[in-house]
Protein backbone atom coordinates (compact mmCIF):
# COMPACT_ATOMS: atom_id res chain seq x y z
CA UNK A 1 0.00 0.00 0.00
CA UNK A 2 2.90 2.38 0.65
CA UNK A 3 4.08 2.04 -2.93
CA UNK A 4 0.54 2.62 -4.22
CA UNK A 5 0.29 5.78 -2.13
CA UNK A 6 3.56 7.05 -3.50
CA UNK A 7 2.64 6.30 -7.11
CA UNK A 8 -0.36 8.62 -6.71
CA UNK A 9 2.00 11.57 -6.25
CA UNK A 10 2.55 13.51 -9.49
CA UNK A 11 6.08 14.55 -10.51
CA UNK A 12 7.04 17.84 -8.92
CA UNK A 13 9.80 20.33 -8.40
CA UNK A 14 9.67 21.22 -4.72
CA UNK A 15 9.76 24.89 -3.73
CA UNK A 16 10.67 26.24 -0.29
CA UNK A 17 7.70 26.25 2.12
CA UNK A 18 7.39 28.38 5.25
CA UNK A 19 4.33 26.50 6.51
CA UNK A 20 3.88 22.74 6.32
CA UNK A 21 0.66 20.91 7.05
CA UNK A 22 1.06 17.66 8.93
CA UNK A 23 -1.17 15.23 6.99
CA UNK A 24 -1.87 12.02 8.88
CA UNK A 25 -3.07 8.74 7.35
CA UNK A 26 -6.66 9.67 6.57
CA UNK A 27 -8.64 10.79 3.52
CA UNK A 28 -7.33 13.99 2.02
CA UNK A 29 -9.92 16.61 1.14
CA UNK A 30 -7.82 19.10 -0.85
CA UNK A 31 -5.26 19.10 -3.64
CA UNK A 32 -3.69 22.57 -3.62
CA UNK A 33 -2.55 24.20 -0.35
CA UNK A 34 -1.98 27.97 -0.23
CA UNK A 35 1.13 29.41 -1.86
CA UNK A 36 4.21 28.88 0.28
CA UNK A 37 2.58 25.93 2.08
CA UNK A 38 3.92 22.37 1.90
CA UNK A 39 2.88 18.95 3.16
CA UNK A 40 4.61 16.82 5.79
CA UNK A 41 2.77 13.54 5.30
CA UNK A 42 2.79 10.35 7.32
CA UNK A 43 4.86 7.90 5.32
CA UNK A 44 5.10 5.08 7.86
CA UNK A 45 4.42 4.24 11.50
CA UNK A 46 6.84 2.03 13.44
CA UNK A 47 4.98 0.53 16.39
CA UNK A 48 7.16 -0.52 19.31
CA UNK A 49 5.85 -2.93 21.94
CA UNK A 50 8.26 -4.54 24.35
CA UNK A 51 11.11 -5.85 22.21
CA UNK A 52 8.91 -6.12 19.12
CA UNK A 53 8.48 -3.67 16.26
CA UNK A 54 6.04 -3.51 13.37
CA UNK A 55 6.04 -1.07 10.48
CA UNK A 56 2.75 0.06 8.96
CA UNK A 57 2.88 2.00 5.70
CA UNK A 58 0.59 4.81 4.65
CA UNK A 59 -2.78 3.51 3.43
CA UNK A 60 -4.43 6.62 1.96
CA UNK A 61 -2.89 7.97 -1.26
CA UNK A 62 -1.78 11.58 -1.59
CA UNK A 63 -2.98 13.64 -4.51
CA UNK A 64 -1.14 16.94 -4.34
CA UNK A 65 -0.67 19.50 -7.09
CA UNK A 66 2.79 19.58 -8.73
CA UNK A 67 5.34 21.95 -7.23
CA UNK A 68 4.22 21.54 -3.61
CA UNK A 69 6.95 20.75 -1.07
CA UNK A 70 6.48 17.24 0.33
CA UNK A 71 8.28 15.85 3.39
CA UNK A 72 7.74 12.17 4.33
CA UNK A 73 7.33 11.58 8.07
CA UNK A 74 8.09 8.40 10.02
CA UNK A 75 6.12 8.22 13.27
CA UNK A 76 7.28 6.02 16.17
CA UNK A 77 4.39 4.74 18.29
CA UNK A 78 4.97 3.46 21.83
CA UNK A 79 2.95 0.86 23.72
CA UNK A 80 2.29 2.22 27.22
CA UNK A 81 1.53 -1.28 28.51
CA UNK A 82 4.75 -2.79 27.15
CA UNK A 83 7.59 -0.24 27.34
CA UNK A 84 10.31 -0.71 24.75
CA UNK A 85 14.09 -0.54 25.17
CA UNK A 86 14.44 0.83 21.61
CA UNK A 87 17.13 -1.79 21.20
CA UNK A 88 19.34 -2.33 18.17
CA UNK A 89 16.71 -4.32 16.26
CA UNK A 90 14.09 -1.63 16.88
CA UNK A 91 16.54 1.08 15.88
CA UNK A 92 17.15 -0.82 12.66
CA UNK A 93 13.40 -0.97 12.00
CA UNK A 94 13.07 2.79 12.47
CA UNK A 95 16.14 3.37 10.32
CA UNK A 96 14.76 1.16 7.56
CA UNK A 97 11.49 3.13 7.50
CA UNK A 98 13.44 6.40 7.29
CA UNK A 99 15.60 4.98 4.50
CA UNK A 100 12.42 4.11 2.60
CA UNK A 101 11.11 7.63 3.23
CA UNK A 102 14.38 9.14 2.03
CA UNK A 103 14.16 7.15 -1.19
CA UNK A 104 10.72 8.69 -1.81
CA UNK A 105 11.54 12.23 -0.68
CA UNK A 106 11.24 14.88 -3.36
CA UNK A 107 12.06 17.75 -1.03
CA UNK A 108 15.43 16.53 0.21
CA UNK A 109 14.00 16.18 3.75
CA UNK A 110 12.65 13.41 5.96
CA UNK A 111 11.18 13.78 9.42
CA UNK A 112 11.23 11.54 12.49
CA UNK A 113 8.22 12.04 14.77
CA UNK A 114 8.82 10.50 18.18
CA UNK A 115 8.58 10.84 21.91
CA UNK A 116 11.02 9.29 24.37
CA UNK A 117 10.82 8.25 27.97
CA UNK A 118 13.85 9.09 30.07
CA UNK A 119 14.85 5.44 30.01
CA UNK A 120 14.86 5.53 26.19
CA UNK A 121 16.88 8.68 25.64
CA UNK A 122 20.25 6.97 25.38
CA UNK A 123 18.82 4.57 22.82
CA UNK A 124 17.41 7.42 20.73
CA UNK A 125 20.79 9.16 20.78
CA UNK A 126 22.26 5.90 19.45
CA UNK A 127 19.54 5.85 16.76
CA UNK A 128 20.36 9.41 15.67
CA UNK A 129 24.04 8.51 15.52
CA UNK A 130 23.11 5.49 13.38
CA UNK A 131 21.22 7.79 11.01
CA UNK A 132 24.11 10.15 10.32
CA UNK A 133 25.13 8.55 6.97
CA UNK A 134 21.61 9.29 5.71
CA UNK A 135 22.31 13.02 6.03
CA UNK A 136 24.62 12.76 3.03
CA UNK A 137 21.44 12.17 0.95
CA UNK A 138 18.67 14.05 2.79
CA UNK A 139 18.26 16.48 5.64
CA UNK A 140 16.90 15.03 8.86
CA UNK A 141 14.15 16.77 10.85
CA UNK A 142 12.71 15.53 14.15
CA UNK A 143 9.88 16.60 16.39
CA UNK A 144 10.54 17.29 20.06
CA UNK A 145 8.47 17.84 23.16
CA UNK A 146 8.43 21.54 24.01
CA UNK A 147 9.99 20.76 27.39
CA UNK A 148 13.09 19.39 25.65
CA UNK A 149 13.63 22.83 24.16
CA UNK A 150 12.81 24.88 27.25
CA UNK A 151 13.82 23.23 30.51
CA UNK A 152 14.93 19.67 29.81
CA UNK A 153 17.40 19.66 26.90
CA UNK A 154 18.92 16.29 26.10
CA UNK A 155 19.10 15.96 22.29
CA UNK A 156 22.80 16.21 21.34
CA UNK A 157 23.68 19.14 19.12
CA UNK A 158 24.66 18.43 15.54
CA UNK A 159 22.77 15.17 14.97
CA UNK A 160 19.73 16.83 13.34
CA UNK A 161 19.24 19.42 10.63
CA UNK A 162 16.01 20.65 12.21
CA UNK A 163 14.29 20.28 15.57
CA UNK A 164 10.54 20.99 15.66
CA UNK A 165 9.32 21.71 19.23
CA UNK A 166 5.62 20.90 19.58
CA UNK A 167 4.06 23.96 21.21
CA UNK A 168 0.62 22.50 21.82
CA UNK A 169 -1.07 20.12 24.23
CA UNK A 170 1.79 20.75 26.64
CA UNK A 171 -0.13 19.63 29.70
CA UNK A 172 0.76 20.97 33.14
CA UNK A 173 3.84 22.75 31.79
CA UNK A 174 1.92 24.76 29.21
CA UNK A 175 1.58 28.00 31.19
CA UNK A 176 5.25 28.01 32.26
CA UNK A 177 6.51 27.29 28.75
CA UNK A 178 4.27 29.93 27.19
CA UNK A 179 5.41 32.51 29.73
CA UNK A 180 9.04 31.69 28.97
CA UNK A 181 8.48 31.99 25.23
CA UNK A 182 6.53 35.24 25.66
CA UNK A 183 9.41 36.74 27.64
CA UNK A 184 12.17 35.83 25.18
CA UNK A 185 10.40 35.24 21.85
CA UNK A 186 12.42 32.09 21.27
CA UNK A 187 13.28 28.70 22.73
CA UNK A 188 16.18 28.66 25.21
CA UNK A 189 17.79 25.80 23.24
CA UNK A 190 19.32 27.28 20.08
CA UNK A 191 18.68 24.16 17.97
CA UNK A 192 14.93 24.57 18.57
CA UNK A 193 14.56 28.14 17.27
CA UNK A 194 14.22 27.60 13.53
CA UNK A 195 10.95 25.63 13.54
CA UNK A 196 7.73 25.34 15.52
CA UNK A 197 5.04 22.67 15.72
CA UNK A 198 1.60 24.26 16.13
CA UNK A 199 -2.04 23.24 16.42
CA UNK A 200 -4.94 24.61 14.35
CA UNK A 201 -7.49 26.02 16.79
CA UNK A 202 -5.10 26.56 19.72
CA UNK A 203 -3.33 29.91 20.33
CA UNK A 204 0.19 30.03 18.94
CA UNK A 205 3.00 31.31 21.17
CA UNK A 206 4.73 34.55 20.26
CA UNK A 207 7.95 33.55 18.51
CA UNK A 208 10.52 35.38 16.41
CA UNK A 209 12.90 34.18 13.71
CA UNK A 210 10.98 30.97 13.04
CA UNK A 211 11.85 29.75 9.54
CA UNK A 212 9.27 26.97 9.26
CA UNK A 213 6.08 26.16 11.09
CA UNK A 214 4.39 22.76 11.00
CA UNK A 215 0.66 22.78 11.68
CA UNK A 216 -1.36 19.83 13.04
CA UNK A 217 -5.05 19.19 12.48
CA UNK A 218 -7.20 17.03 14.77
CA UNK A 219 -9.02 15.63 11.74
CA UNK A 220 -8.66 15.76 7.98
CA UNK A 221 -7.59 19.02 6.37
CA UNK A 222 -10.37 20.68 4.38
CA UNK A 223 -10.42 23.66 2.05
CA UNK A 224 -11.99 25.85 4.74
CA UNK A 225 -9.04 25.04 7.04
CA UNK A 226 -6.65 26.15 4.32
CA UNK A 227 -8.63 29.36 4.03
CA UNK A 228 -8.06 29.99 7.74
CA UNK A 229 -4.33 29.71 7.20
CA UNK A 230 -4.58 32.04 4.21
CA UNK A 231 -6.68 34.74 5.87
CA UNK A 232 -5.64 34.60 9.54
CA UNK A 233 -1.88 34.25 9.05
CA UNK A 234 0.47 36.26 6.88
CA UNK A 235 3.24 34.82 4.72
CA UNK A 236 5.77 36.13 7.23
CA UNK A 237 7.25 33.06 8.97
CA UNK A 238 8.00 35.19 12.03
CA UNK A 239 4.35 36.11 12.52
CA UNK A 240 3.47 33.42 15.05
CA UNK A 241 1.70 35.55 17.62
CA UNK A 242 -1.03 34.67 20.06
CA UNK A 243 -3.55 36.42 17.80
CA UNK A 244 -3.18 33.66 15.22
CA UNK A 245 -5.93 31.14 15.57
CA UNK A 246 -4.69 28.44 13.15
CA UNK A 247 -3.40 25.12 14.50
CA UNK A 248 -3.87 21.41 14.05
CA UNK A 249 -3.28 18.16 15.84
CA UNK A 250 -2.18 14.69 14.90
CA UNK A 251 -3.62 11.53 16.34
Buried (B, 14 or more C-beta within 10 A) or exposed (E): EBEEBBEEBEEBEBEEBBBBBBBBBBEBEBEEBBEBBBBBBBBBBBBBBEEEBEBBBBEBBBEBEEBBBBBBBBBBBBEEEEBBBBEEEBBEBBBBBBBBBBEBBBBEBBBBBBBBEEEBBEBBBBBBEBBEEBBEEBBBBBBBBBBBBBEEBBBEEEBBBBBBBBBBEBEEBBEEBBEBBEEBBBBEBEBBBBBBBBBBBBBBBBBEEBEBBBBBBBBBBEEEBBEBBBEEBEEEBBBBBEEBBBBBBBE
